[in-house]
Amino acid sequence: MLKIFIKLLPWCVSFGSLIYIINYFPFSESILGLSSVSLPFFILAMLITSINFFIRGVRWRLFLNGGSTMQLTAYGAIGLALNAVLPGKIGEITRVILASKLPGSSTGRATMSILIERFLDLIVLVTLVWLAFWYIGFSDSQLGQELIKTADFLLVLCVVLFGGIALVSNKKMNQYISTLVDRVFVKMRKIAIFLTRLIKDAGEISENISYRNSIYGLVITFVVWLIVAFSIQLVAIATPGINCSFSAALAIASITTLASALPSAPGAWGVYEAAGVLIATKVTEYNNLSAVGTFILCSHLVQYLPVLIAGVISWLMTKKTPSHTGL
């Protein structure tokens, strides 16, 4: 029963979000409004979004000594595409499997490099969410207080993750944790071996990460989110009846991403729209609610469609290219 509940929970969250949108906003009119969106600006926004695939590949290359930047870019695109269409973050597991086969890499190294990426995303996301709260200026409301509590939790999580990385990077502590794991899972040798290798790889990766690479990774992560915000602003230009500043687009990008992190159907359909409409009505100038709905739907499509296209192209390129050669 519990397994069924866990499997159904994400779909229930998305379905509930869609019900919210349909009941409180002219959802059908928003869909009809898609025909009035400027196609050139919509395509331009998709192209701008596509730049992020290569930028993410450059960032991943900072923390994984294996494969070329183009190869990691392709693997990253495949992972994002799988996350967009399949439940359970299958894309991240696929990235680990693909990257672990690269020369000089391993399952532990690939896993830790992806965790570091997610850690940087979390740091930047928390920062942008806080800026969004300040920009929106509704911290005194009940909703604002709840969102601030969420940001507080994420901030604490960042500190805990940073402390964990610092611990495993210490040689003595790394050896102690590895020994402890080996003893705890003495009857489950495969699990013990995997966790021990993962901890040791984490220590090696942490030792090899320079301050310069860490700063580069953080700057690149900010650039990724700035590009997302710019693409959303282009969508606002393409949508009649919407006036959205860059700071407002950045607030929408951060809040919708935070909402998309909730358990939901693949692609965060429903959840993205509910969060996006809620925030857009507070930070944009609009003629009517249907225009806001159209704007958010287009914003989601601009982020979603390039992921699918890049994922398919990358998969085809990877399928034709041997793993030991660059793309």
C-alpha positions in Angstrom: 0.0 0.0 0.0 2.8 2.4 0.9 4.6 1.7 -2.4 1.4 2.5 -4.3 1.0 5.7 -2.3 4.6 6.8 -3.1 4.1 6.1 -6.8 0.8 8.0 -6.9 1.9 11.0 -4.8 3.8 12.9 -7.6 0.8 12.5 -10.0 -1.6 13.6 -7.3 0.5 16.8 -6.7 0.5 17.6 -10.4 -3.2 16.8 -10.8 -4.1 18.9 -7.8 -2.1 21.8 -9.2 -3.9 21.5 -12.5 -7.3 21.6 -10.7 -6.2 24.7 -8.9 -5.3 26.4 -12.2 -8.5 25.3 -13.9 -10.7 26.5 -11.0 -9.1 29.9 -10.3 -7.8 30.9 -13.7 -9.3 31.0 -17.3 -7.2 28.0 -18.3 -9.0 27.2 -21.5 -8.6 30.8 -22.7 -4.9 30.7 -21.8 -4.5 27.7 -24.1 -6.3 29.4 -26.9 -4.0 32.4 -26.3 -1.0 30.3 -27.4 -2.0 31.0 -31.1 -1.4 34.8 -30.5 2.2 34.3 -29.2 4.9 35.7 -31.5 6.6 32.7 -33.0 10.0 34.4 -33.8 10.4 35.5 -30.2 9.3 32.0 -29.0 11.9 30.3 -31.1 14.5 32.8 -30.1 13.7 32.0 -26.4 14.1 28.3 -27.1 17.5 28.9 -28.8 18.7 31.0 -25.8 17.6 28.2 -23.5 19.6 25.6 -25.5 22.8 27.5 -24.8 22.5 26.2 -21.2 23.2 22.6 -22.3 26.7 23.5 -23.3 27.3 25.7 -20.3 26.2 22.9 -18.0 28.6 20.6 -19.8 31.4 23.1 -19.2 30.5 23.1 -15.5 30.4 19.4 -15.2 33.8 19.1 -16.8 35.2 21.2 -13.9 34.4 18.4 -11.5 34.9 15.3 -13.6 38.2 14.3 -15.1 37.0 12.2 -17.9 35.5 12.7 -21.3 35.3 15.9 -23.4 33.1 18.9 -22.7 30.9 18.0 -25.7 30.5 14.4 -24.4 29.4 15.6 -21.0 27.1 18.1 -22.6 25.4 15.2 -24.5 25.2 13.1 -21.4 23.7 16.0 -19.4 21.1 16.6 -22.2 20.1 12.9 -22.2 19.7 13.0 -18.4 17.5 16.1 -18.5 15.3 14.6 -21.2 14.8 11.4 -19.3 13.9 13.4 -16.2 11.3 15.3 -18.3 9.5 12.2 -19.5 10.1 9.6 -16.8 9.5 9.5 -13.0 12.0 8.9 -10.3 14.9 11.1 -11.5 16.0 8.3 -13.9 18.0 10.9 -15.8 20.5 11.4 -13.0 21.0 7.6 -12.7 21.6 7.5 -16.5 24.1 10.3 -16.3 26.0 8.3 -13.6 26.0 5.2 -15.8 27.2 7.0 -18.9 29.8 9.1 -17.2 31.2 6.2 -15.2 32.3 4.5 -18.4 34.5 7.5 -19.4 38.3 7.1 -19.2 39.5 8.2 -15.7 36.1 8.1 -14.3 34.1 5.7 -12.0 30.7 5.3 -10.5 31.7 7.1 -7.4 33.4 10.0 -9.2 30.5 10.4 -11.6 28.0 10.4 -8.7 30.0 12.9 -6.6 30.5 15.3 -9.6 26.7 15.3 -10.1 26.0 15.9 -6.4 28.4 18.8 -6.5 26.5 20.2 -9.5 23.3 19.9 -7.6 24.8 21.5 -4.5 25.8 24.6 -6.6 22.3 24.7 -8.1 20.9 24.6 -4.6 23.1 27.5 -3.4 22.2 29.7 -6.3 18.5 28.7 -6.1 18.3 29.6 -2.4 20.0 32.9 -3.2 17.6 33.7 -6.0 14.5 32.7 -4.0 15.6 35.1 -1.2 16.0 37.8 -3.8 12.6 37.0 -5.2 11.0 37.3 -1.7 12.6 40.7 -1.3 11.5 41.8 -4.8 7.9 40.6 -4.4 7.7 42.1 -1.0 5.1 39.8 0.5 7.1 38.4 3.5 4.4 39.7 5.8 1.8 37.4 4.3 1.1 33.9 5.3 2.2 32.5 2.0 5.4 34.6 2.2 6.2 33.3 5.6 5.7 29.7 4.5 8.0 30.2 1.5 10.6 31.9 3.7 10.5 28.8 6.0 11.2 26.7 2.9 14.1 28.9 2.0 15.4 28.5 5.6 15.3 24.8 5.3 17.1 24.9 2.0 19.8 27.1 3.5 20.3 24.7 6.4 20.5 21.8 3.9 23.2 23.7 2.0 25.2 24.1 5.3 24.8 20.4 6.0 25.9 19.4 2.5 28.9 21.7 2.7 29.8 20.2 6.1 29.5 16.6 4.6 31.8 17.5 1.7 34.3 19.1 4.1 34.3 15.9 6.3 34.9 13.4 3.5 37.7 15.6 2.1 39.7 15.1 5.2 41.9 12.0 4.8 41.7 10.7 8.4 37.9 11.3 8.5 37.5 9.8 5.1 39.3 6.6 6.2 37.3 6.5 9.4 34.0 6.8 7.7 35.0 4.2 5.1 35.9 1.7 7.9 32.7 2.4 9.8 30.6 1.8 6.7 32.4 -1.4 6.0 31.6 -2.6 9.5 28.0 -1.6 9.5 27.3 -3.3 6.2 29.5 -6.3 6.9 26.7 -8.7 5.9 25.9 -6.8 2.7 29.2 -6.7 1.0 28.1 -5.2 -2.3 26.5 -2.2 -0.5 29.6 -1.8 1.7 32.0 -1.9 -1.3 29.9 0.6 -3.3 29.5 3.1 -0.3 33.2 2.7 0.6 34.3 3.5 -3.0 31.8 6.4 -3.1 33.3 7.9 0.0 36.8 7.5 -1.1 36.0 8.9 -4.5 34.3 11.8 -2.8 37.4 12.5 -0.8 39.6 12.4 -3.9 37.3 14.7 -5.9 37.1 17.2 -3.0 40.9 17.3 -2.7 41.2 17.9 -6.4 38.7 20.7 -6.5 40.5 24.0 -6.5 39.0 27.2 -5.2 39.2 28.5 -8.7 37.1 25.7 -10.1 34.6 26.1 -7.2 34.3 29.8 -8.0 34.0 29.1 -11.7 31.3 26.5 -11.0 29.4 29.0 -8.9 29.6 31.7 -11.5 28.6 29.3 -14.3 25.6 28.3 -12.2 24.5 31.9 -11.9 24.9 32.3 -15.6 22.7 29.3 -16.2 19.9 30.9 -14.2 20.3 34.3 -15.8 19.9 32.7 -19.2 16.7 31.0 -18.0 15.4 34.3 -16.8 16.3 36.0 -20.1 14.4 33.3 -22.0 11.4 33.9 -19.8 11.6 37.6 -20.5 11.7 36.9 -24.2 8.5 34.8 -23.7 6.9 37.8 -22.1 7.8 40.0 -25.1 6.2 37.3 -27.3 3.0 37.1 -25.3 0.4 39.9 -25.8 -0.8 41.7 -22.7 2.3 40.9 -20.6 5.0 43.3 -19.4 7.8 41.5 -17.5 11.1 43.0 -16.3 14.3 41.0 -16.1 14.2 41.0 -12.3 10.5 39.7 -12.4 11.6 37.0 -14.9 14.4 36.0 -12.5 11.9 35.7 -9.6 9.5 33.6 -11.8 12.5 31.3 -12.8 13.6 30.7 -9.2 10.1 30.2 -7.7 8.9 27.8 -10.5 12.1 25.8 -10.2 11.7 25.5 -6.4 8.1 24.4 -7.0 9.3 21.9 -9.6 11.5 20.3 -7.0 8.3 19.0 -5.3 7.2 15.4 -6.0 5.3 15.7 -9.3 4.6 14.2 -12.6 7.6 14.1 -15.1 8.2 17.6 -16.4 6.5 19.2 -13.4 3.4 19.8 -15.4 0.8 21.4 -13.3 3.1 22.4 -10.4 5.1 24.7 -12.7 2.0 26.4 -13.9 0.5 26.8 -10.5 3.6 28.4 -9.0 4.3 30.4 -12.2 0.8 31.9 -12.3 0.8 32.7 -8.6 4.1 34.6 -8.8 3.5 36.2 -12.2 0.4 37.9 -11.0 2.5 39.6 -8.3 5.6 40.6 -10.3 4.3 41.4 -13.9 2.0 43.9 -15.5 -0.8 42.1 -17.3 -4.1 42.9 -19.1 -6.0 39.8 -17.9 -5.4 36.5 -16.2 -5.7 34.5 -19.4 -2.6 36.4 -20.7 -0.7 35.4 -17.5 -1.7 31.7 -18.1 -0.5 31.9 -21.7 2.7 33.5 -20.6 3.5 30.7 -18.0 2.5 27.9 -20.4 4.9 29.3 -23.0 7.6 29.8 -20.4 7.3 26.1 -19.5 7.3 25.0 -23.1 10.4 27.1 -23.8 12.2 25.2 -21.0 10.7 21.8 -21.8 10.9 21.4 -25.6 14.6 22.2 -26.0 15.3 19.5 -23.4 13.4 16.9 -25.4 15.0 17.9 -28.7 18.6 18.1 -27.3 18.1 14.8 -25.5 17.0 12.9 -28.6 19.9 14.4 -30.7 22.4 13.7 -28.0 21.2 10.1 -27.6 21.5 9.6 -31.4 25.0 11.1 -31.4 26.1 9.0 -28.4 24.7 5.9 -29.9 26.8 6.4 -33.1 30.0 7.5 -31.2 32.1 4.9 -29.2 32.4 5.8 -25.5 36.1 6.2 -25.6 36.1 8.9 -28.2 34.9 12.5 -28.0 31.7 13.8 -29.6 
